[in-house]
Structures are given as structure tokens and as C-alpha cells.
């Protein structure tokens, strides 16, 4: 009887040990970094709490993975070092999935298809990229839109490419005439121009940009968060969040609706 009881206890202990990593995974808190001035994707409300499209996404995905979420504000560029050094588990801030970033980071499947836009003053002479020869342009430092300006400076003849720590600062310089054009993700620009007058998107720049949740390389949380995103696509949750924050349905063939493979890097 004692032998049988010892065997049962031993088996129970082994089962508990085997289950422990999964229990720890399910019961933890996902530490998330986010740039706090990126509406409607993420921003701080009057009470200082994070809100936005991506905030709702990561909160719901973590909930489905059995986790809580703690979101901390970061400037955009330090987000990459924060995930690499494991100070945070994940980052959200309209972060485009690229091959270069996949070398040091993990990404979930994409959940939003974006593109770049060129912003200019609506009463000015700049109506497109062709009008920017010899002129000053700017964008958010470290972003793919800033990289695009640098890569295409010679092609379009920009006299200077200015980097900003904050997208709003770039748009304020555009409004005051200190730069002649600003590039950024089109949805961010269009949202900003519902509050800032005298500026508009004068040309869309073709790109295949997609946003995902950036996570520590080899993160133990990646599969669970990615599976939650798949479920949110299938049951219409992501589409509902898109409607909430953008006022429209995402296209049926977009990554907001369709399940996508995990990016390889």
C-alpha cells in the first residue's frame, strides 16, 4: 500500500514538474513597451493610461494566453534594445516587420497592412515627390519612413533629410515651413490631420509594410500570442477592433482578416 502510494505521489510530482513551465507561462504578466504618442495605434489618455488599436490587440491576445499585460512607455528607437536585452517581452508601435529586424527580434504574424505617405502643406507648392528636389524633408528617426527618405535622397534630390524623435515634431515643423515634406505611415498621417489643419497626404508611396508584435528573439510567449492573434482573426475580433479605431472594415484579403505565417528571419 505504501509502495503504491509512493508511486502515485512520484507520478503526481513528475506531472506537476512537467506542467510547471506551461503554468508559469500562462499565469505571468507580459511586459510590453510602447511609444506613447502614436494615435490611433497607441497613445495615453487624460488619465495617463494607454489606449489604441494595438493596445486593444495585445491586451486581448495576452488575455487569451492566460496572461496580464503591463505597458510601459518608451521612445521608438529604444524599443529594439529593450526587447533584445529582455527588459520587456514585447513591443507595439506600428512596428514594420523587416528582414533586418528579424535578425535580432521575433515577430508574430502581421495584423495590419500599411503604406507610406508623403505629407505637405495643402496651400504649398509640393504636390508630390517630384516637387521635393532641392528641398528639406523629415521623418521619425529609426522608422522605415525615415530609412526610405535616406535611401531615396539621391533619386529625388532632397537637399536634407531631418530625423525627429517624435512624429508630431516633424509635422509641426512641416506646418511652420521648416521642412517641405514629411513621410510617415499613411494611417497615422490621416489620423493626425483630423486634428491638424492645413496639412494633407499628397502622395502615397508603394510599400509592402505590415505590422506585427515585436518580441524577444526566441520568446517563449511567441507561439501563444501568435495563436491568440489567429483566433482573433477567425472570430472577427481583429476586424471589430479595426472598425472601432479606423471607422471602416479592413479589406477581406488583408492581414487583419487573414491568418498569416510567422515571419522567418
Secondary structure, DSSP 4 states (H G I P E B T S, - for coil): -HHHHHHHHHHHHHHHHHHHHHHHHHHSEEEEEE-SEETTTEEE-TTS-EESHHHHHHHHHHHHTT-EEEEEE--TTHHHHHHHTTSSSEEESS-B--HHHHTTEEE----EE--EEEEEETTSS--SGGGGTT-EEEEETTSHHHHHHHHTHHHHT-SEEEEESSHHHHHHHHHHTSSSEEEEEHHHHHHHTTTS-SEEEEEEE----EE--EEETT-TTHHHHHHHHHHHHHTTHHHHHHHHHHSSPPPTTSTTTS--PPPP-
